[in-house]
Amino acid sequence: MSIAVDKINPNLLKIISEIAKKENITETKVLEDIIKKGIEHIENKQPIDEKIERLSNGKIKMLNKSTYNPKKEDLDKMVGVFEAKKPFDSVEEIKKMEKVENI
């Protein structure tokens, strides 16, 4: 793939050149860094279920009340699912874990 430099806004090219000189790196490196950051930004805006689907190649499923109807083989694949004996505040429990308190 090649980029048609003549189709890029000249003001952007000037800024890229200035950044490259200031940082003492190539213009190509500046563009690569900008593109990587842009991709990360776009991916971070993606809904969590879409991220999980993309990153796991469909091997991990998001479960909620409307989709939770597991088969025995699905239960064996689950990680971190449990049934509590009584209701509790999960946020408070995580805070305790972070403080290394007894839970």
C-alpha positions as CSV (number, residue, x, y, z in Angstrom):
1,M,0.0,0.0,0.0
2,S,1.3,3.4,-0.8
3,I,0.0,6.8,0.3
4,A,-0.5,9.5,-2.4
5,V,1.3,12.4,-0.7
6,D,-0.1,14.8,-3.3
7,K,-3.6,14.0,-1.9
8,I,-2.8,14.8,1.7
9,N,-3.5,18.3,3.0
10,P,-0.3,20.4,2.7
11,N,-0.9,21.9,6.1
12,L,-0.9,18.4,7.7
13,L,2.3,17.5,5.8
14,K,3.9,20.6,7.2
15,I,2.9,19.8,10.7
16,I,4.1,16.2,10.3
17,S,7.4,17.5,9.1
18,E,7.7,19.9,12.0
19,I,6.9,17.1,14.5
20,A,9.5,14.8,12.9
21,K,12.2,17.5,13.1
22,K,11.3,18.4,16.7
23,E,11.3,14.7,17.8
24,N,14.3,13.8,15.6
25,I,12.5,11.0,13.9
26,T,11.3,10.3,10.4
27,E,8.1,11.6,9.0
28,T,7.1,8.0,8.3
29,K,7.6,7.2,12.1
30,V,5.4,10.2,12.9
31,L,2.7,9.0,10.6
32,E,2.9,5.4,12.0
33,D,2.6,6.7,15.5
34,I,-0.4,8.9,14.6
35,I,-2.1,6.0,12.8
36,K,-1.5,3.6,15.7
37,K,-2.9,6.1,18.2
38,G,-5.9,6.7,16.0
39,I,-6.6,3.0,15.7
40,E,-6.3,2.5,19.5
41,H,-8.7,5.5,20.0
42,I,-11.3,3.9,17.6
43,E,-11.0,0.5,19.2
44,N,-11.4,2.0,22.7
45,K,-14.7,3.5,21.6
46,Q,-16.0,0.1,20.5
47,P,-18.7,-1.5,22.7
48,I,-17.3,-4.1,25.1
49,D,-19.2,-7.0,23.4
50,E,-17.8,-6.1,20.0
51,K,-14.2,-5.9,21.5
52,I,-14.6,-9.3,23.1
53,E,-15.9,-10.8,19.8
54,R,-13.1,-9.3,17.8
55,L,-10.3,-10.1,20.2
56,S,-11.5,-13.7,21.0
57,N,-12.4,-14.6,17.4
58,G,-15.9,-15.5,18.7
59,K,-14.5,-18.0,21.3
60,I,-15.8,-15.9,24.3
61,K,-19.4,-15.0,24.7
62,M,-20.9,-12.1,26.7
63,L,-23.7,-13.4,28.9
64,N,-26.5,-11.4,30.4
65,K,-30.1,-12.1,31.6
66,S,-31.4,-12.3,28.0
67,T,-28.7,-14.5,26.7
68,Y,-28.0,-16.7,29.7
69,N,-29.3,-20.2,28.9
70,P,-26.1,-22.3,29.0
71,K,-25.7,-25.9,28.0
72,K,-23.5,-28.2,30.0
73,E,-20.6,-27.8,27.6
74,D,-21.0,-24.0,27.7
75,L,-20.8,-24.1,31.5
76,D,-17.5,-26.0,31.4
77,K,-16.1,-23.2,29.2
78,M,-17.1,-20.3,31.5
79,V,-14.6,-18.4,33.6
80,G,-15.4,-16.5,36.7
81,V,-19.1,-17.3,37.0
82,F,-20.5,-18.2,40.4
83,E,-23.7,-18.1,42.4
84,A,-23.5,-16.2,45.7
85,K,-25.3,-17.5,48.8
86,K,-26.5,-14.0,49.6
87,P,-26.5,-10.7,47.8
88,F,-23.3,-8.6,48.1
89,D,-21.8,-5.4,46.7
90,S,-19.2,-6.5,44.2
91,V,-17.6,-3.1,44.0
92,E,-17.0,-3.1,47.8
93,E,-15.5,-6.6,47.6
94,I,-13.2,-5.6,44.8
95,K,-12.1,-2.5,46.8
96,K,-11.3,-4.9,49.7
97,M,-9.3,-7.1,47.4
98,E,-7.3,-4.2,46.2
99,K,-6.6,-3.2,49.8
100,V,-5.7,-6.9,50.5
101,E,-8.4,-7.0,53.2
102,N,-10.2,-10.1,54.3
103,I,-13.2,-10.8,52.1
